[in-house]
């Protein structure tokens, strides 16, 4: 499952074929779908309980989205401000245009640190740039310290859900996995499973030369990195090794420390139904004289990787507001029915379907925007008011312009021509009704896709327009 | 008031009784109902597929058909959302922008029109059955209708309204999505229909004939009960 470093580009349409294939496979696994739906069932209750504690959740959404809006629209001003403040705190910023440059920067930093062992906490940008594969290819030992990511690493799988990486794995499977890799006896207790990972991990924090983390927010005013986590592993990852490297997309910057007052609780509530995430830590540079702990060096890799292309698209720029809370996945009927791996992307679910075409190409990834009933549950769930499901429509429009499907375009032109001519439209409707029975027997392509799993009622003898005419007499 | 019926194309061809029921209820409330036969489709099949030039051409036709109408009322949250929400966006910056905004302000979903515009919740209907309401996503999230259909149902004599355990889940229709990604669409139907059926109701009430097509299509194939019924049919008293 672990994706290899991208070498040659895959054949055109490969991503779509893989999606259709995996989706068909996945929906057949009724037990798995039920398991995932039940796993997310509790989320609704806890989220709504926490939402009720806000004086006005909708106003909080306004405030959170304004904080992100004003930052995303002033990246040119805020990023240099952040860099200056971060540098003044003793850290060093490295700008990476793309995945390859980011990997190279990290590898060079590891070389200067003469590192052998690397420990990581949860970092989706590192998944985005396929960092682990690059590190392993260069002979570094890398261990994921987030429990879910650790489980996924042992399973050789990417995260299933970008906030709950192993939500699809049953407890007994985790117990077997630990038994196989760590030699521990089987257990059904979540606490014991956590303790197994914890005992295994403690030694690794001490042995690691470099700790790699992500970042939830970068505060321009103070030059601090804000990291949110539930397990305390990111604090150990950042503080114990000699060098701390954080990797973050450029859209993570916010202007003021005060912005976190709304963003941190909303991240927790929208994403996981928590009032606050257990640990929220602000890192302001490496260890200073007189301080008891902290790394000797602190680096931040600021990643573009096509984010500036999304920034240039004024219509969809708000997709950069995303704080990666995962709320849109949690409520998405597509995600719940096709599962996280089917997307074939770093970022699954609705927001992934919006941004992946920008990050990796519209032609190859537009099918994700098509794979939606446009129900809008995602947009309602988004704490920073990204217009997610309408952006799926925007991607569809852009794709129809830049790389239309020839057959579909002919069909659409024909449809529009008929729909502007009432008599032709009515005749077409009549023909449809009269031939529906026959068509059901012949099953042309579109109809057969419907009829494979669903019935279609017989056409009525009369159309509405005919019935109306008769009624008015 | 003279109310112009907006009959979605598949209501015209597949469920004419829903359009007639809408007319019956509005007439019973003392309004004049007209049907402009030049109307065709709202253009959503093109719009949702990304073919906006084609959708725009169809939308302009609809603007011409409904020009001057006092109020336009349709029995589908989805098609009304197309007119209300997406026409102004589609025609922004064109000479038709004003007409689109004007039509958007005069176009209503059937239940919405009764409750919000006419201020009516009790239309004198009786329906001695246990029912649950299926929220169509466009009605729920584009038009923000949640309470309106339920208010209308609660006022129906002898009707028992129960809620399902996934009230905000989509049925999976999604227009062309249902045939472009049939396996995903069907899985969604299975989840939502299952939730609706667990209420042990006699009927699933909907304000969207397209959701009805999807839910009934799946339930019928599975040989399961219940079936859907349009809100207008209950209020008109024409339900079989």
Boltz contact constraints between the chains, C-beta under 6 A:
constraints:
  - contact:
      token1: [A, 23]
      token2: [B, 183]
      max_distance: 6.0
  - contact:
      token1: [A, 23]
      token2: [B, 184]
      max_distance: 6.0
  - contact:
      token1: [A, 24]
      token2: [B, 183]
      max_distance: 6.0
  - contact:
      token1: [A, 27]
      token2: [B, 183]
      max_distance: 6.0
  - contact:
      token1: [A, 27]
      token2: [B, 187]
      max_distance: 6.0
  - contact:
      token1: [A, 333]
      token2: [B, 169]
      max_distance: 6.0
  - contact:
      token1: [A, 333]
      token2: [B, 170]
      max_distance: 6.0
  - contact:
      token1: [A, 333]
      token2: [B, 188]
      max_distance: 6.0
  - contact:
      token1: [A, 337]
      token2: [B, 184]
      max_distance: 6.0
  - contact:
      token1: [A, 337]
      token2: [B, 187]
      max_distance: 6.0
  - contact:
      token1: [A, 338]
      token2: [B, 184]
      max_distance: 6.0
  - contact:
      token1: [A, 371]
      token2: [B, 181]
      max_distance: 6.0
  - contact:
      token1: [A, 373]
      token2: [B, 170]
      max_distance: 6.0
  - contact:
      token1: [A, 373]
      token2: [B, 172]
      max_distance: 6.0
  - contact:
      token1: [A, 373]
      token2: [B, 174]
      max_distance: 6.0
  - contact:
      token1: [A, 373]
      token2: [B, 177]
      max_distance: 6.0
  - contact:
      token1: [A, 375]
      token2: [B, 137]
      max_distance: 6.0
  - contact:
      token1: [A, 375]
      token2: [B, 170]
      max_distance: 6.0
  - contact:
      token1: [A, 376]
      token2: [B, 137]
      max_distance: 6.0
  - contact:
      token1: [A, 376]
      token2: [B, 141]
      max_distance: 6.0
  - contact:
      token1: [A, 396]
      token2: [B, 50]
      max_distance: 6.0
  - contact:
      token1: [A, 397]
      token2: [B, 50]
      max_distance: 6.0
  - contact:
      token1: [A, 397]
      token2: [B, 52]
      max_distance: 6.0
  - contact:
      token1: [A, 399]
      token2: [B, 50]
      max_distance: 6.0
  - contact:
      token1: [A, 400]
      token2: [B, 50]
      max_distance: 6.0
  - contact:
      token1: [A, 400]
      token2: [B, 51]
      max_distance: 6.0
  - contact:
      token1: [A, 412]
      token2: [B, 46]
      max_distance: 6.0
  - contact:
      token1: [A, 412]
      token2: [B, 51]
      max_distance: 6.0
  - contact:
      token1: [A, 412]
      token2: [B, 54]
      max_distance: 6.0
  - contact:
      token1: [A, 416]
      token2: [B, 54]
      max_distance: 6.0
  - contact:
      token1: [A, 416]
      token2: [B, 57]
      max_distance: 6.0
  - contact:
      token1: [A, 416]
      token2: [B, 58]
      max_distance: 6.0
  - contact:
      token1: [A, 419]
      token2: [B, 40]
      max_distance: 6.0
  - contact:
      token1: [A, 419]
      token2: [B, 41]
      max_distance: 6.0
  - contact:
      token1: [A, 419]
      token2: [B, 58]
      max_distance: 6.0
  - contact:
      token1: [A, 420]
      token2: [B, 57]
      max_distance: 6.0
  - contact:
      token1: [A, 420]
      token2: [B, 61]
      max_distance: 6.0
  - contact:
      token1: [A, 422]
      token2: [B, 38]
      max_distance: 6.0
  - contact:
      token1: [A, 422]
      token2: [B, 40]
      max_distance: 6.0
  - contact:
      token1: [A, 425]
      token2: [B, 40]
      max_distance: 6.0
  - contact:
      token1: [A, 429]
      token2: [B, 13]
      max_distance: 6.0
  - contact:
      token1: [A, 432]
      token2: [B, 13]
      max_distance: 6.0
  - contact:
      token1: [A, 433]
      token2: [B, 13]
      max_distance: 6.0
  - contact:
      token1: [A, 446]
      token2: [B, 179]
      max_distance: 6.0
  - contact:
      token1: [A, 449]
      token2: [B, 179]
      max_distance: 6.0
  - contact:
      token1: [A, 449]
      token2: [B, 182]
      max_distance: 6.0
  - contact:
      token1: [A, 450]
      token2: [B, 179]
      max_distance: 6.0
  - contact:
      token1: [A, 453]
      token2: [B, 186]
      max_distance: 6.0
  - contact:
      token1: [A, 454]
      token2: [B, 217]
      max_distance: 6.0
  - contact:
      token1: [A, 454]
      token2: [B, 218]
      max_distance: 6.0
  - contact:
      token1: [A, 454]
      token2: [B, 221]
      max_distance: 6.0
  - contact:
      token1: [A, 455]
      token2: [B, 217]
      max_distance: 6.0
  - contact:
      token1: [A, 455]
      token2: [B, 220]
      max_distance: 6.0
  - contact:
      token1: [A, 455]
      token2: [B, 221]
      max_distance: 6.0
  - contact:
      token1: [A, 460]
      token2: [B, 16]
      max_distance: 6.0
  - contact:
      token1: [A, 463]
      token2: [B, 12]
      max_distance: 6.0
  - contact:
      token1: [A, 463]
      token2: [B, 13]
      max_distance: 6.0
  - contact:
      token1: [A, 463]
      token2: [B, 16]
      max_distance: 6.0
  - contact:
      token1: [A, 464]
      token2: [B, 7]
      max_distance: 6.0
  - contact:
      token1: [A, 464]
      token2: [B, 12]
      max_distance: 6.0
  - contact:
      token1: [A, 464]
      token2: [B, 16]
      max_distance: 6.0
  - contact:
      token1: [A, 464]
      token2: [B, 19]
      max_distance: 6.0
  - contact:
      token1: [A, 465]
      token2: [B, 12]
      max_distance: 6.0
  - contact:
      token1: [A, 465]
      token2: [B, 37]
      max_distance: 6.0
  - contact:
      token1: [A, 467]
      token2: [B, 16]
      max_distance: 6.0
  - contact:
      token1: [A, 468]
      token2: [B, 35]
      max_distance: 6.0
